[in-house]
Amino acid sequence: MSKKGGSLKLNVYNCFSQKLAGFLLINGFSIIGVKSDLKMTGRSVYMFVDSDLLRKVVSRYKEVSIE
């Protein structure tokens, strides 16, 4: 996190997979926002606060997932 101009700015991890987003939710992470994917119609982007722990959990998911 960085503080710039008096406002707090979070580093955001953009998740393009609904399955991965569900896995992160099950593992205690919270979605901080959802937006439409501008490149692919009908797909959502799930936003999480980026952290080392989140990246480790994503890596663990990718090791066992056949998405």
CORGILIN-V855032 format. One record per residue. RES is the residue in one letter. PHI is phi in whole degrees, -180 to 180 (NA if undefined). PSI is psi in whole degrees, -180 to 180 (none if undefined). Layout:
RES_PHI_PSI + RES_PHI_PSI
This chain:
M_NA_145 + S_-133_149 + K_-108_123 + K_-137_125 + G_62_30 + G_84_-7 + S_-112_151 + L_-90_126 + K_-114_124 + L_-93_145 + N_-80_130 + V_-112_136 + Y_-101_119 + N_-91_121 + C_-108_122 + F_-98_-1 + S_-111_125 + Q_-66_-36 + K_-65_-45 + L_-64_-41 + A_-60_-43 + G_-62_-42 + F_-61_-42 + L_-66_-39 + L_-62_-45 + I_-61_-31 + N_-92_16 + G_95_3 + F_-89_153 + S_-113_140 + I_-75_129 + I_-100_-7 + G_180_160 + V_-136_135 + K_-138_163 + S_-77_141 + D_-75_123 + L_-75_-21 + K_-89_-29 + M_-130_112 + T_-61_137 + G_87_-4 + R_-104_145 + S_-106_153 + V_-113_125 + Y_-100_128 + M_-107_133 + F_-127_156 + V_-69_124 + D_-76_138 + S_-157_166 + D_-61_-41 + L_-64_-43 + L_-60_-44 + R_-62_-38 + K_-65_-42 + V_-67_-39 + V_-63_-42 + S_-62_-42 + R_-63_-41 + Y_-62_-46 + K_-66_-30 + E_-67_-34 + V_-107_-7 + S_-94_146 + I_-119_61 + E_-76_none
